[in-house]
Amino acid sequence: MLMVSPAIALAFLPLLLTLIIRYRYFFVLFYRAVLIRMWKDCVTGLSREERAFQYVLTHATPGDPDSILDTFDVWCSKVEFISNIGPKKGKILDRLLMEHSPLTVLELGAHCGYSTVRIARSLPLGARLYSIEMDQRNAAIAEKVIRLAGFDDDTVELIVNPSDEVIPQLRSDYNLERLDFVFMDHWKKCYLPDLQMLEGSGLLGKGSIILADNVLFPGAPKFLRYIRKSGLYEWRIHRATLEYSKGIRDGMAELVYQGIK
């Protein structure tokens, strides 16, 4: 049996401590997002999103979007981690919606409805949000959250299908002519192909806004390389920290479509 001498073990101790300190926030995230989730999945028999909805249902005020969002934020901060946009980055989304007053909005990745409610509450009268969620179980939760917040089908339409199947049908099946605002918060590997699909659909007009979350962590490097080189966009990165976490750098990409020059 191979034995490690105490001297060698002690020599590696400073390196181990350095790694623990440097990556402590990632260890905390792994504990909150993975280990706690696995344990509670087994104990409760419910999904994390179902547990979040139960908390919102018993603690939030029905018909009050602000109460719904605040309750989500408490649960995600104090109970379990869910990768919603969160309150800090959410303020950037709020500001852009208020500044541009979009009438037709597309959300890619409703998840459990947090960002859907956040967008819907900031829309001007007569605007409509089309929210796409591919996971049927999550979509069922999102539907309940959206209706609990007081938004009906005239304001928010939830579409349960993969984004690459829905985007080509937006013009023919939903009679859309232009998208004023697109919020991306689904699988990061889908950001680039879905953006290119939107370009090809003709639904992006000059001045259309695309806001993509988590482009630095977990990251969307191919997406970022494309927007830098394409020449189709004016763009910037809003730097922030990961939602409901400390010390993990993240950011959102804001794109303004300029069209083909």
C-alpha positions as CSV (number, residue, x, y, z in Angstrom):
1,M,0.0,0.0,0.0
2,L,1.4,3.4,-1.0
3,M,1.9,5.7,1.9
4,V,2.2,9.5,1.7
5,S,4.6,11.0,4.1
6,P,3.5,13.7,6.5
7,A,6.1,16.0,5.0
8,I,4.6,15.7,1.5
9,A,1.1,16.1,2.8
10,L,2.1,19.3,4.7
11,A,3.8,20.6,1.5
12,F,0.5,20.4,-0.4
13,L,-1.6,22.0,2.4
14,P,-0.9,25.6,1.5
15,L,-1.9,24.8,-2.1
16,L,-5.1,23.2,-1.0
17,L,-6.0,26.1,1.3
18,T,-5.3,28.5,-1.5
19,L,-7.6,26.6,-3.9
20,I,-10.4,26.4,-1.2
21,I,-10.2,30.2,-0.6
22,R,-10.0,31.1,-4.3
23,Y,-12.9,29.0,-5.3
24,R,-15.0,29.2,-2.1
25,Y,-17.9,30.8,-3.8
26,F,-18.1,28.1,-6.4
27,F,-18.1,25.4,-3.6
28,V,-21.0,27.3,-2.0
29,L,-22.8,27.4,-5.3
30,F,-22.3,23.7,-5.8
31,Y,-23.6,22.9,-2.4
32,R,-26.7,25.1,-2.8
33,A,-27.5,24.3,-6.4
34,V,-26.6,20.6,-6.6
35,L,-26.3,18.9,-3.2
36,I,-29.2,20.5,-1.5
37,R,-31.3,20.1,-4.6
38,M,-30.5,16.4,-4.8
39,W,-31.3,15.8,-1.2
40,K,-34.6,17.7,-1.2
41,D,-35.7,16.0,-4.5
42,C,-35.3,12.7,-2.7
43,V,-36.9,13.8,0.6
44,T,-39.9,15.7,-0.9
45,G,-40.6,13.9,-4.2
46,L,-41.1,17.3,-5.7
47,S,-38.9,19.2,-8.2
48,R,-37.1,22.3,-7.1
49,E,-39.4,24.4,-9.2
50,E,-42.4,22.8,-7.6
51,R,-41.0,23.5,-4.1
52,A,-40.4,27.1,-5.1
53,F,-44.0,27.5,-6.3
54,Q,-45.4,26.1,-3.1
55,Y,-43.4,28.7,-1.2
56,V,-44.6,31.5,-3.5
57,L,-48.2,30.3,-3.3
58,T,-48.2,30.4,0.5
59,H,-46.2,33.6,1.0
60,A,-46.9,35.9,-1.9
61,T,-49.9,38.1,-2.5
62,P,-52.0,36.9,-5.5
63,G,-52.3,39.5,-8.3
64,D,-49.3,41.4,-7.1
65,P,-46.3,40.9,-9.4
66,D,-43.9,42.7,-7.0
67,S,-44.9,40.4,-4.2
68,I,-44.4,37.3,-6.4
69,L,-40.9,38.4,-7.4
70,D,-39.9,39.4,-3.8
71,T,-41.1,36.1,-2.5
72,F,-39.1,34.2,-5.2
73,D,-36.0,36.3,-4.3
74,V,-36.3,35.3,-0.6
75,W,-36.7,31.6,-1.5
76,C,-33.7,31.7,-3.9
77,S,-31.5,33.6,-1.5
78,K,-32.4,31.8,1.8
79,V,-33.8,28.4,0.9
80,E,-32.6,26.9,-2.4
81,F,-30.7,28.3,-5.5
82,I,-32.5,28.8,-8.8
83,S,-30.9,30.5,-11.7
84,N,-33.5,33.3,-12.2
85,I,-32.2,36.7,-13.4
86,G,-32.6,37.9,-9.8
87,P,-33.1,41.4,-8.4
88,K,-29.8,43.0,-9.3
89,K,-29.5,42.0,-12.9
90,G,-33.3,42.3,-13.0
91,K,-33.0,46.0,-12.6
92,I,-31.1,46.3,-15.8
93,L,-33.9,44.4,-17.6
94,D,-36.5,46.6,-15.9
95,R,-34.6,49.8,-17.1
96,L,-34.3,48.6,-20.7
97,L,-38.0,47.7,-20.8
98,M,-39.0,51.1,-19.4
99,E,-36.7,53.0,-21.8
100,H,-37.8,51.2,-24.9
101,S,-41.5,50.4,-24.2
102,P,-41.5,47.3,-26.5
103,L,-44.9,46.2,-27.8
104,T,-43.8,42.7,-28.9
105,V,-41.4,40.7,-26.7
106,L,-40.0,37.2,-27.0
107,E,-38.6,35.4,-24.0
108,L,-36.4,32.3,-24.6
109,G,-36.5,30.2,-21.4
110,A,-39.4,30.9,-19.1
111,H,-38.2,28.3,-16.6
112,C,-40.5,28.8,-13.5
113,G,-41.9,32.2,-14.6
114,Y,-39.8,34.6,-12.6
115,S,-38.4,36.6,-15.5
116,T,-41.7,36.3,-17.4
117,V,-43.5,38.1,-14.5
118,R,-40.6,40.6,-14.3
119,I,-41.0,41.4,-18.0
120,A,-44.8,41.5,-18.1
121,R,-45.1,44.0,-15.2
122,S,-42.9,46.5,-17.1
123,L,-44.7,46.3,-20.5
124,P,-46.8,49.2,-21.8
125,L,-50.5,48.8,-22.3
126,G,-51.3,46.7,-25.3
127,A,-47.9,45.0,-25.4
128,R,-47.6,41.2,-25.6
129,L,-45.0,38.8,-24.4
130,Y,-44.4,35.4,-26.0
131,S,-42.5,33.1,-23.6
132,I,-41.0,29.9,-24.8
133,E,-40.2,27.0,-22.4
134,M,-39.3,23.5,-23.7
135,D,-39.6,21.6,-20.4
136,Q,-43.3,20.7,-19.8
137,R,-42.9,20.3,-16.1
138,N,-41.3,23.7,-15.7
139,A,-43.8,25.3,-18.1
140,A,-46.7,24.0,-15.9
141,I,-45.1,25.9,-12.9
142,A,-44.5,29.0,-15.0
143,E,-48.1,29.0,-16.2
144,K,-49.3,29.0,-12.6
145,V,-46.9,31.7,-11.5
146,I,-47.8,33.9,-14.4
147,R,-51.5,33.6,-13.7
148,L,-51.0,34.0,-10.0
149,A,-49.3,37.3,-10.7
150,G,-52.4,38.4,-12.6
151,F,-51.4,38.2,-16.2
152,D,-53.8,36.7,-18.7
153,D,-53.3,35.2,-22.2
154,D,-53.8,38.6,-23.8
155,T,-50.6,39.8,-22.1
156,V,-48.5,36.6,-21.8
157,E,-48.6,33.6,-24.1
158,L,-46.6,30.6,-22.9
159,I,-45.4,28.4,-25.7
160,V,-44.3,24.9,-24.6
161,N,-41.8,23.7,-27.2
162,P,-38.1,23.9,-28.0
163,S,-37.0,27.4,-29.2
164,D,-35.5,26.0,-32.5
165,E,-39.0,24.7,-33.4
166,V,-40.9,27.8,-32.4
167,I,-38.8,30.6,-33.8
168,P,-39.3,29.5,-37.5
169,Q,-43.1,29.5,-36.9
170,L,-43.5,32.8,-35.1
171,R,-44.4,34.6,-38.3
172,S,-46.8,32.0,-39.7
173,D,-48.4,30.6,-36.5
174,Y,-48.4,33.8,-34.3
175,N,-48.7,36.5,-37.0
176,L,-45.6,38.3,-35.8
177,E,-44.1,40.9,-38.0
178,R,-41.3,42.3,-35.7
179,L,-39.8,41.6,-32.4
180,D,-39.0,44.8,-30.4
181,F,-37.3,43.0,-27.5
182,V,-35.8,39.5,-27.0
183,F,-34.7,38.2,-23.6
184,M,-32.5,35.1,-23.7
185,D,-32.1,33.0,-20.6
186,H,-32.3,29.4,-21.8
187,W,-29.6,26.9,-22.6
188,K,-26.4,28.9,-23.3
189,K,-25.4,26.6,-26.2
190,C,-28.7,27.7,-27.9
191,Y,-27.9,31.5,-27.8
192,L,-26.0,31.6,-31.0
193,P,-28.1,29.3,-33.2
194,D,-31.3,30.9,-31.9
195,L,-29.9,34.4,-32.6
196,Q,-29.0,33.4,-36.1
197,M,-32.4,31.9,-36.6
198,L,-34.0,35.1,-35.4
199,E,-31.9,37.0,-37.9
200,G,-33.0,34.7,-40.7
201,S,-36.7,35.0,-39.7
202,G,-36.7,38.7,-40.6
203,L,-38.4,39.4,-37.2
204,L,-35.5,41.6,-36.1
205,G,-35.7,45.2,-37.2
206,K,-33.3,48.1,-36.8
207,G,-33.4,49.0,-33.1
208,S,-34.6,45.6,-31.9
209,I,-33.1,44.8,-28.5
210,I,-31.7,41.5,-27.5
211,L,-30.6,40.9,-23.8
212,A,-28.8,37.7,-23.0
213,D,-28.2,36.6,-19.4
214,N,-25.3,34.6,-18.0
215,V,-22.9,35.3,-21.0
216,L,-19.9,35.2,-18.6
217,F,-21.0,32.4,-16.2
218,P,-21.7,29.7,-17.2
219,G,-20.8,31.6,-20.3
220,A,-21.7,31.8,-24.0
221,P,-18.3,32.3,-25.7
222,K,-19.4,31.4,-29.3
223,F,-22.3,33.8,-28.9
224,L,-20.0,36.6,-27.8
225,R,-17.5,36.0,-30.5
226,Y,-20.2,36.1,-33.1
227,I,-21.7,39.4,-32.0
228,R,-18.2,41.0,-31.9
229,K,-17.5,40.0,-35.5
230,S,-20.9,40.0,-37.2
231,G,-21.2,43.8,-37.6
232,L,-24.9,43.5,-37.2
233,Y,-25.1,44.9,-33.7
234,E,-24.2,47.7,-31.4
235,W,-23.5,45.8,-28.1
236,R,-22.2,46.1,-24.6
237,I,-21.7,43.9,-21.6
238,H,-23.5,44.7,-18.3
239,R,-21.1,43.2,-15.7
240,A,-22.6,41.9,-12.5
241,T,-22.4,38.9,-10.1
242,L,-24.2,35.7,-10.5
243,E,-27.8,35.8,-9.2
244,Y,-28.2,35.0,-5.5
245,S,-24.5,34.5,-5.1
246,K,-21.4,36.4,-4.0
247,G,-18.0,36.5,-5.7
248,I,-18.9,34.8,-9.0
249,R,-18.6,37.3,-11.9
250,D,-21.3,37.3,-14.5
251,G,-22.8,39.6,-17.1
252,M,-25.6,40.3,-19.6
253,A,-25.0,41.1,-23.2
254,E,-27.2,44.0,-24.6
255,L,-27.5,44.0,-28.4
256,V,-29.1,46.6,-30.6
257,Y,-29.8,45.2,-34.1
258,Q,-28.5,47.5,-36.8
259,G,-29.3,45.3,-39.8
260,I,-27.2,44.3,-42.7
261,K,-25.0,47.2,-43.8
